[in-house]
Amino acid sequence: MEYTVLIHMAEEGGYWVEVPALPGCFSQGETIDEALENVREAIELHVESLKEDGHEIPQDAGFVIGRVKVSEVP
C-alpha cells in the first residue's frame, strides 16, 4: 500500500509531512529522508489504530499534485 505525502519546509528548520488520505496523520524530521521514514511509521500506526477501532482504511485515490504558474502581482 502506498500513500501520497506532501513535504513542507518547517519555519524552524527541517520538514513536516502530511498524508492527505489520512486526515490527522503528520510527522516531521530534520531531513527529507528522516521525515519520510518518520511519516512511514506514522502511517503504519495510524492505519493500525483505524483497524483496531473497526474503521475502514482509506485508500489513496484521486490525488493529483501539480504546479500552476501565475503572473507576478505588481
N, C-alpha and C positions, 0 to 999 in steps of 0.2 A: 504494500500500500504506500502511496506517495501523496504528499500534501504540498500545495503551493505555499510558499512562505514569502513574506515581504521583509526585507532587511533595511533597517533605518540607522543612520548615524545618530548616536546619542549626543545631546548637547554637552554632557560632562565627559565625553570620550567613550570610545568603544561603540558597540552596536546593540540594538534591540530588534527582536524579531517577532512578528505576529503571524498567526495562521488563520487566514480568512474563513476557512471552512469550519474552524473550531473556535467560535467566539469565546474569549476569555483565556485562550492559550497563547502565552507570550513567554519569551525568555530573553536573555542578554548575554553578552560576552565581550571581552576586551578586543578580540579579533573576530573577523568574519567566520573563520573556521571554528573558533570556540563558541561563537553564538549559534552556529548551525548544529554543532554537537549538543549544545545545551537545549536547543529547541527540539531536537530529535527526542531527547529524554522527556521533555515536557509533553510532546505529542503522545508518546507511549503511556505516560502516566495519566494524561487527560482521557485517552481512549479507554484505558483500563478502568478508570473511575466511572466513565459513562456505562461501560459494560456491567460493572458491579451494581450500578443503580438501575439497571434494566432499560437504559435508553438506547435508541438506535445510534449507530456510529455514522456520523455524517461523512458522505463521500466528497472528495474534492472534484467537483464538476462545475463547469460553467464559468471558470475564471479565465479571463484574458488579460494579460498585462501588456500595456503598450505605453507609448510616449506620444505626446502631442506638442508640436512646436507652435508657439504663438508669437505674435509681434511684440516687440518691446513697448511698454507703455511709456509715453513721454513724461 
